[in-house]
């Protein structure tokens, strides 16, 4: 079988800046020569474009609100610089994340603190810097109230357990939520400003419905004297990495993968509505003859949201130097410098499906395409960046670069490791200044 004609292709959707960076003669090879190993390219201008698209939807619906960048999606500092300058906000869940945001100029009042039970140090920092804290449990509320007595008055959201996710470990049950609302009325240093939730999946209607339900809850809490002003939708804003046609043609059959590897599920790599368009659809969802946005305005409720991946879509990619290539049965195995932990989907028992792109040091127009999987440079059998057999225009060779597109959201550093004492791939910030591309290491 000629695999180069039988295998499915899944070319990534790309922005112009991505094509420009990889086609600039010698640019990426120059970075590789400087850093010596795998590296991540990050592009803050795209992040800013994504952030402003959400802000513009809020403005179009005449809804006051805050777009909190879910910092866990990528550790780079360059995103925080954009947030600070573009009237954005940051969602953090640890002391180092909070300190990092402050160090890049994000004001405490523009930082939200979420996550499970939080450390005393994190709660103290949050209170000192006027952050908004999403409280997840009754005992956390009591700890925060004690800390706030000396650290400073604190604004909180109460995180609700979604009715369709009763077994989630996050959020307050209906009973605990009622107790928390009542308790807040007796805590001198705690201001209950609203409620938050987070839903798995990427559906519009469930988010709109729960937000609508929380508006009624806000009205009840406001009637009890609480300074209610906000609801947080959490994250889960859809993104697309592939065209709908290519995604629809992907079957996931084991014949497509090295060693007949099987996967139970994949991220939905083509879906919609995406990003800010999904927010627009949520706000436009109707209830009682009025869109959700109208209900928010009528009740003086501002909307918080916490997109991570959706702010990072199209904002970065990863380059792995090729170490070698060998034939294996009906396909080849390419080994790259670096580890599959730098493409984190593999470490969730799944596969990052957009096709990696071969950037050869010496292009061979007469070469015959080959199919190959991609392995990391560790001694572990399961250290595979790509189990799927990818069609490359020529056999990868030592010194080439293999580019993984669109890795900024959760792929680059979620599971990164210094296994084998290998250094972590640095993040390289690329800037386009007219006809000139420049780069620097991220701080």
Secondary structure as the mmCIF struct_conf table of DSSP 4:
data_model
#
loop_
_struct_conf.conf_type_id
_struct_conf.id
_struct_conf.beg_label_comp_id
_struct_conf.beg_label_asym_id
_struct_conf.beg_label_seq_id
_struct_conf.end_label_comp_id
_struct_conf.end_label_asym_id
_struct_conf.end_label_seq_id
HELX_RH_AL_P HELX_RH_AL_P1 UNK A 3 UNK A 6
BEND BEND1 UNK A 7 UNK A 7
HELX_LH_PP_P HELX_LH_PP_P1 UNK A 11 UNK A 13
HELX_RH_AL_P HELX_RH_AL_P2 UNK A 16 UNK A 23
BEND BEND2 UNK A 24 UNK A 24
TURN_TY1_P TURN_TY1_P1 UNK A 25 UNK A 26
HELX_RH_AL_P HELX_RH_AL_P3 UNK A 27 UNK A 35
BEND BEND3 UNK A 37 UNK A 37
STRN STRN1 UNK A 39 UNK A 42
HELX_RH_AL_P HELX_RH_AL_P4 UNK A 44 UNK A 60
TURN_TY1_P TURN_TY1_P2 UNK A 61 UNK A 62
STRN STRN2 UNK A 65 UNK A 70
HELX_RH_3T_P HELX_RH_3T_P1 UNK A 71 UNK A 73
BEND BEND4 UNK A 77 UNK A 77
HELX_RH_AL_P HELX_RH_AL_P5 UNK A 78 UNK A 85
TURN_TY1_P TURN_TY1_P3 UNK A 86 UNK A 87
STRN STRN3 UNK A 89 UNK A 92
BEND BEND5 UNK A 94 UNK A 94
HELX_RH_AL_P HELX_RH_AL_P6 UNK A 95 UNK A 103
TURN_TY1_P TURN_TY1_P4 UNK A 104 UNK A 105
HELX_RH_3T_P HELX_RH_3T_P2 UNK A 108 UNK A 110
STRN STRN4 UNK A 111 UNK A 113
BEND BEND6 UNK A 115 UNK A 117
HELX_LH_PP_P HELX_LH_PP_P2 UNK A 118 UNK A 119
HELX_RH_AL_P HELX_RH_AL_P7 UNK A 120 UNK A 128
TURN_TY1_P TURN_TY1_P5 UNK A 129 UNK A 130
STRN STRN5 UNK A 132 UNK A 135
BEND BEND7 UNK A 137 UNK A 137
HELX_RH_AL_P HELX_RH_AL_P8 UNK A 138 UNK A 151
STRN STRN6 UNK A 154 UNK A 159
STRN STRN7 UNK A 160 UNK A 160
HELX_LH_PP_P HELX_LH_PP_P3 UNK A 161 UNK A 162
TURN_TY1_P TURN_TY1_P6 UNK A 163 UNK A 164
TURN_TY1_P TURN_TY1_P7 UNK A 166 UNK A 167
BEND BEND8 UNK A 169 UNK A 171
STRN STRN8 UNK A 172 UNK A 172
HELX_RH_AL_P HELX_RH_AL_P9 UNK A 174 UNK A 184
TURN_TY1_P TURN_TY1_P8 UNK A 185 UNK A 186
TURN_TY1_P TURN_TY1_P9 UNK A 188 UNK A 189
STRN STRN9 UNK A 190 UNK A 196
BEND BEND9 UNK A 200 UNK A 201
HELX_RH_AL_P HELX_RH_AL_P10 UNK A 204 UNK A 223
TURN_TY1_P TURN_TY1_P10 UNK A 224 UNK A 225
STRN STRN10 UNK A 230 UNK A 232
BEND BEND10 UNK A 235 UNK A 235
BEND BEND11 UNK A 241 UNK A 242
HELX_RH_AL_P HELX_RH_AL_P11 UNK A 244 UNK A 248
TURN_TY1_P TURN_TY1_P11 UNK A 249 UNK A 249
HELX_RH_3T_P HELX_RH_3T_P3 UNK A 254 UNK A 256
STRN STRN11 UNK A 257 UNK A 257
HELX_RH_3T_P HELX_RH_3T_P4 UNK A 258 UNK A 260
BEND BEND12 UNK A 264 UNK A 264
BEND BEND13 UNK A 269 UNK A 270
BEND BEND14 UNK A 272 UNK A 273
HELX_RH_AL_P HELX_RH_AL_P12 UNK A 275 UNK A 284
STRN STRN12 UNK A 286 UNK A 287
TURN_TY1_P TURN_TY1_P12 UNK A 288 UNK A 289
STRN STRN13 UNK A 290 UNK A 291
HELX_RH_AL_P HELX_RH_AL_P13 UNK A 292 UNK A 298
TURN_TY1_P TURN_TY1_P13 UNK A 299 UNK A 300
STRN STRN14 UNK A 302 UNK A 305
BEND BEND15 UNK A 308 UNK A 308
HELX_RH_AL_P HELX_RH_AL_P14 UNK A 309 UNK A 312
TURN_TY1_P TURN_TY1_P14 UNK A 313 UNK A 314
BEND BEND16 UNK A 315 UNK A 315
STRN STRN15 UNK A 316 UNK A 328
TURN_TY1_P TURN_TY1_P15 UNK A 329 UNK A 330
STRN STRN16 UNK A 331 UNK A 336
BEND BEND17 UNK A 337 UNK A 338
HELX_RH_3T_P HELX_RH_3T_P5 UNK A 340 UNK A 342
BEND BEND18 UNK A 343 UNK A 343
HELX_RH_3T_P HELX_RH_3T_P6 UNK A 344 UNK A 348
TURN_TY1_P TURN_TY1_P16 UNK A 349 UNK A 349
BEND BEND19 UNK A 350 UNK A 350
BEND BEND20 UNK A 354 UNK A 354
HELX_LH_PP_P HELX_LH_PP_P4 UNK A 355 UNK A 356
STRN STRN17 UNK A 357 UNK A 359
BEND BEND21 UNK A 361 UNK A 362
TURN_TY1_P TURN_TY1_P17 UNK A 365 UNK A 366
HELX_LH_PP_P HELX_LH_PP_P5 UNK A 367 UNK A 369
STRN STRN18 UNK A 370 UNK A 375
BEND BEND22 UNK A 377 UNK A 379
TURN_TY1_P TURN_TY1_P18 UNK A 381 UNK A 382
STRN STRN19 UNK A 384 UNK A 392
BEND BEND23 UNK A 393 UNK A 394
TURN_TY1_P TURN_TY1_P19 UNK A 398 UNK A 399
STRN STRN20 UNK A 401 UNK A 404
BEND BEND24 UNK A 406 UNK A 406
TURN_TY1_P TURN_TY1_P20 UNK A 408 UNK A 411
BEND BEND25 UNK A 412 UNK A 413
TURN_TY1_P TURN_TY1_P21 UNK A 414 UNK A 415
HELX_RH_3T_P HELX_RH_3T_P7 UNK A 419 UNK A 421
HELX_LH_PP_P HELX_LH_PP_P6 UNK A 422 UNK A 425
STRN STRN21 UNK A 426 UNK A 433
TURN_TY1_P TURN_TY1_P22 UNK A 434 UNK A 435
STRN STRN22 UNK A 436 UNK A 441
#
